[in-house]
């Protein structure tokens, strides 16, 4: 269950042939999903013409995106997005619909959604262990209450 129940959030997921694009920095298309709690209230797909970090940031800000779920992302772009108040959930892979459903249900932290070879993480003691970047306030990637 999504912990942001009742709150409205606009998320962006890069789309490559029905899957999360492997590299956000070169994504051509984004699916924008407006969620209210677990309910999807709007969805549209946009084309990204900007490929420079500043241009991508501007495009996301214009749309009102608050959260990006993506595969690999350059450190520079991730830092720019986060500095602008856009949360980033990196190193995610899978079928677009499955990933969106997992986010809505609060189960995106499951191993099946982690990109192969991501930072040598291992599953242990009911949580991810490894050297991957952590979310806001040091929370592990699987705790999505902090992302919305």
C-alpha positions in Angstrom: 0.0 0.0 0.0 1.3 3.4 -0.9 2.0 5.4 2.3 1.0 8.7 0.5 -2.6 7.7 0.6 -4.8 10.7 -0.2 -1.9 12.9 -1.4 -1.6 13.8 -5.1 1.8 13.3 -6.7 3.0 13.4 -10.4 5.5 10.8 -11.2 7.6 10.4 -14.3 8.9 7.1 -15.7 11.1 6.9 -18.8 9.5 4.6 -21.3 11.4 2.5 -23.9 9.1 0.0 -25.7 6.9 -0.6 -22.6 9.8 -1.0 -20.2 11.6 1.4 -17.9 14.3 3.0 -20.0 17.7 1.7 -18.9 19.4 5.2 -18.9 17.3 8.2 -17.9 19.8 10.7 -19.3 19.1 9.7 -22.9 15.4 8.8 -22.5 13.2 10.0 -25.4 9.8 9.5 -23.8 8.3 9.9 -20.4 5.1 8.5 -19.0 3.6 11.0 -16.5 1.2 9.5 -14.0 -0.8 11.6 -11.5 -1.6 9.5 -8.5 -3.9 10.2 -5.6 -2.9 7.7 -3.0 -3.0 4.4 -4.9 -5.4 5.6 -7.5 -4.2 6.8 -10.9 -6.2 9.9 -11.9 -4.3 10.9 -15.1 -1.7 9.5 -17.5 0.0 10.9 -20.5 3.2 10.4 -22.5 5.5 13.2 -23.5 8.5 13.4 -25.8 11.7 14.7 -24.3 13.6 16.9 -26.8 16.1 18.2 -24.2 19.1 15.9 -23.6 21.2 18.3 -21.4 20.6 18.1 -17.7 19.4 21.7 -17.4 16.9 21.2 -20.2 15.6 17.9 -18.8 15.2 19.5 -15.4 13.3 22.5 -16.9 11.0 20.1 -18.8 10.2 18.1 -15.6 9.6 21.3 -13.6 7.3 22.7 -16.3 5.2 19.5 -16.1 5.1 19.6 -12.3 6.9 16.3 -11.7 7.7 15.5 -8.1 9.1 12.0 -8.4 11.2 10.2 -11.1 11.4 6.4 -11.2 14.2 5.4 -13.5 17.0 3.0 -14.4 20.5 4.3 -14.4 21.0 8.1 -14.1 24.1 10.2 -14.1 25.2 11.6 -10.8 25.0 15.2 -12.2 21.4 14.9 -13.4 20.3 13.2 -10.2 21.8 15.9 -8.1 20.2 18.7 -10.2 16.8 17.0 -9.9 17.1 16.5 -6.2 18.4 20.0 -5.6 15.3 21.3 -7.4 13.0 19.2 -5.1 12.3 16.3 -7.5 12.8 13.0 -5.8 14.7 10.2 -7.7 14.2 6.5 -7.3 17.1 5.1 -9.4 18.3 1.6 -10.5 14.7 0.4 -11.3 14.0 -2.0 -14.2 11.1 -3.9 -15.5 7.9 -3.7 -17.5 6.4 -0.2 -17.2 3.0 -1.3 -15.9 4.4 -3.7 -13.4 6.8 -1.0 -12.0 4.0 1.5 -11.7 1.7 -1.0 -10.0 4.5 -1.9 -7.6 5.1 1.8 -6.8 1.4 2.3 -6.1 1.3 -0.7 -3.8 4.5 0.2 -2.0 6.4 -2.9 -3.2 8.9 -1.3 -5.6 11.8 -2.3 -3.2 11.5 -5.9 -4.2 14.6 -7.5 -5.8 12.8 -8.1 -9.1 12.8 -4.4 -9.8 16.5 -3.7 -9.2 18.7 -3.3 -12.2 21.1 -6.2 -12.7 24.6 -5.6 -11.2 23.4 -2.6 -9.2 26.2 -1.8 -6.7 26.6 -5.3 -5.5 23.6 -5.1 -3.2 22.3 -8.2 -1.5 19.1 -9.0 0.2 19.5 -9.7 3.9 17.7 -9.3 7.2 14.6 -8.3 5.3 16.2 -5.3 3.6 18.7 -4.3 0.9 22.3 -4.2 1.9 25.0 -2.7 -0.2 26.7 0.4 -1.4 23.8 2.0 -3.4 22.8 5.5 -2.8 20.2 6.0 -0.1 17.1 8.0 -0.2 16.2 11.1 1.7 17.3 11.3 5.3 19.4 8.1 4.9 16.4 5.9 4.5 16.9 2.7 2.4 15.5 2.6 -1.1 12.7 0.2 -0.1 11.1 2.7 2.2 8.9 4.7 -0.2 7.1 6.7 2.5 10.0 9.2 2.2 9.7 9.5 -1.6 6.2 11.0 -1.9 
